[in-house]
Amino acid sequence: MAGIARPKRTLWDDYSEEVVAIAQRYVAAHHDLIPYTRSGMYQAAQTGMPIMRALILAYPDDEQVSDMWDEYLYGDGLLVAPVTKAQAAERTVYLPAGRWMEYNDKRTVLTGGSTIKAVAPLGTIPLYVREGAIIPRGDIVKLNNNWGGNWSPKLRLEFFPSSKAKSQFEYYTGSAVRTTAAQMERDGLKIEFGDLGTPGTVEVYCQKVRVVTLNGVKLHEGSEYRYDQQASRLTVSFQGASKIVIDGAASLF
C-alpha cells in the first residue's frame, strides 16, 4: 500500500549496528561449538537423550527443576539461562547440585543447589560450565564464514578439570567415537585422547602449573606451551593421539 514503510526483512537493514554485531557474535559461537554439538547429536542418536535438555532429565530428584522452563542444559557440560523479559539486564539463575563456573568469564566458581543473580545486559546470555566438563570447540567445517583458500580445520579442546572425579567426553569425529579424558592425580593432571582427526589446541583451566609433557617429551614454556596466569589457562598444541601431563596442576573448583 502506498505511504506505508515496509521492512526489508533482513537483519542488517532493519536493525541497529549493535544488534547486528550481537547476532554475528552468536552465529560465530554457534559455528565454533559444532564439534561439541556434533558429538552431542551423535550421542542423541544412540541414546535418545537430546542435546538441548530440561534440567529435570539430569537432576530427577531436584524439586527446584521439576517444572523449570527458562533454563536448560546444552549437552551435559553447559547450562544456559536465556533472558526472556524485554529490557531486562539481569535475571535469577538456579544452579543444580555440583560446582559450576561462569562460562562467559571462565573464572567465577559457584556452588550448586542455590539461586544466584546473573548480570545479563543486551548481548549476554548467562552460561555456566559444569565442574569436570570437556568442551570441544573449533573451526572444523568449511562454511560461509571461512571461504579463504588457505583454510584448514582445527580443534580447540577446553578442559575444566575436577579435583574429585575423572572427566570424560565421547568425541565424534564424523566417522568414529574417540574418548577424551582428564584426571587429577597426586602430582598433577593427566589428559589423554586418541586421534581426533583434526589437529588443534588444548586449553586447560587450572592453577599451579610446574612442568608440562606431551607424549613423554618435556615442553618449554613460551615456545611449546603457554600459561596465562591471569586467566588460569594453559594452552598446548596437539596433532594426533596425545597424552599431556601437567605436573603440579590443581583444579580451579
Backbone hydrogen bonds, N-H to C=O, Kabsch-Sander energy under -0.5 kcal/mol:
donor,donor_aa,acceptor,acceptor_aa,energy
4,I,1,M,-1.4
5,A,3,G,-0.6
13,D,10,T,-0.8
14,D,10,T,-2.2
15,Y,11,L,-1.3
20,V,16,S,-2.2
21,A,17,E,-2.4
22,I,18,E,-2.0
23,A,19,V,-2.5
24,Q,20,V,-2.4
25,R,21,A,-2.2
26,Y,22,I,-2.1
27,V,23,A,-2.1
28,A,24,Q,-2.3
29,A,25,R,-1.9
30,H,26,Y,-2.3
31,H,27,V,-2.2
32,D,28,A,-2.5
33,L,29,A,-1.5
34,I,31,H,-1.6
36,Y,136,P,-0.8
37,T,33,L,-3.1
38,R,34,I,-3.4
39,S,35,P,-1.5
40,G,36,Y,-2.1
41,M,37,T,-2.7
42,Y,38,R,-2.0
43,Q,39,S,-2.2
44,A,40,G,-2.1
45,A,41,M,-1.8
46,Q,42,Y,-1.3
47,T,43,Q,-2.8
48,G,44,A,-2.3
53,R,51,I,-0.8
53,R,73,L,-2.6
57,L,54,A,-1.5
58,A,54,A,-0.6
58,A,55,L,-1.0
59,Y,55,L,-2.3
62,D,59,Y,-1.7
63,E,61,D,-0.8
65,V,62,D,-1.4
66,S,63,E,-1.1
68,M,65,V,-0.9
72,Y,80,V,-2.2
73,L,53,R,-2.8
74,Y,78,L,-3.0
75,G,51,I,-4.0
75,G,73,L,-0.7
77,G,74,Y,-0.6
78,L,74,Y,-1.2
79,L,128,Y,-3.0
80,V,72,Y,-3.2
81,A,126,P,-2.3
84,T,82,P,-0.6
88,A,85,K,-1.5
91,R,118,A,-2.0
93,V,116,I,-2.9
95,L,93,V,-0.6
95,L,114,S,-2.7
100,W,110,L,-2.8
101,M,129,V,-2.2
102,E,108,T,-2.5
103,Y,127,L,-1.9
104,N,127,L,-0.7
106,K,102,E,-2.3
107,R,102,E,-0.6
110,L,100,W,-3.7
112,G,98,G,-3.6
113,G,95,L,-3.1
114,S,95,L,-1.2
116,I,93,V,-3.0
118,A,91,R,-3.4
118,A,116,I,-0.6
120,A,89,A,-3.0
124,T,121,P,-2.2
128,Y,79,L,-2.1
129,V,101,M,-2.8
130,R,77,G,-2.6
131,E,99,R,-2.5
132,G,160,F,-2.7
133,A,130,R,-2.1
135,I,158,E,-2.6
137,R,156,R,-3.0
138,G,32,D,-1.9
139,D,154,K,-1.3
140,I,138,G,-0.9
143,L,141,V,-1.0
146,N,143,L,-1.9
151,W,148,G,-1.5
154,K,139,D,-1.8
155,L,199,P,-2.4
156,R,137,R,-3.1
157,L,201,T,-2.7
158,E,135,I,-2.3
158,E,156,R,-0.7
159,F,203,E,-2.9
160,F,133,A,-2.2
167,S,182,A,-3.4
169,F,180,T,-2.6
171,Y,169,F,-1.0
171,Y,178,R,-2.6
173,T,171,Y,-0.6
173,T,176,A,-3.0
178,R,171,Y,-3.2
180,T,169,F,-2.8
181,A,192,E,-2.7
182,A,167,S,-2.0
183,Q,190,K,-2.3
184,M,162,S,-0.5
185,E,188,G,-4.0
188,G,185,E,-0.9
189,L,246,I,-2.1
190,K,183,Q,-2.4
191,I,244,I,-3.1
192,E,181,A,-2.4
193,F,242,S,-2.1
194,G,179,T,-0.6
196,L,194,G,-0.6
200,G,238,F,-2.0
201,T,155,L,-1.9
202,V,236,V,-3.2
203,E,157,L,-3.3
204,V,202,V,-0.5
204,V,234,L,-2.6
205,Y,159,F,-2.5
205,Y,203,E,-0.5
206,C,204,V,-0.9
206,C,232,S,-1.4
207,Q,250,A,-2.0
210,R,247,D,-2.5
211,V,247,D,-0.9
213,T,245,V,-2.5
214,L,217,V,-2.5
215,N,243,K,-3.2
217,V,214,L,-1.7
218,K,216,G,-0.5
219,L,212,V,-3.1
222,G,225,Y,-3.7
224,E,220,H,-2.9
225,Y,220,H,-1.1
226,R,235,T,-2.4
228,D,233,R,-2.9
229,Q,227,Y,-0.9
232,S,228,D,-1.1
233,R,228,D,-1.9
234,L,204,V,-2.8
235,T,226,R,-2.9
236,V,202,V,-2.0
237,S,224,E,-0.5
238,F,200,G,-2.7
242,S,193,F,-2.5
244,I,191,I,-2.7
245,V,213,T,-2.2
246,I,189,L,-3.0
247,D,211,V,-2.5
247,D,245,V,-0.7
248,G,187,D,-3.7
249,A,246,I,-1.3
250,A,207,Q,-2.4
252,L,205,Y,-0.5
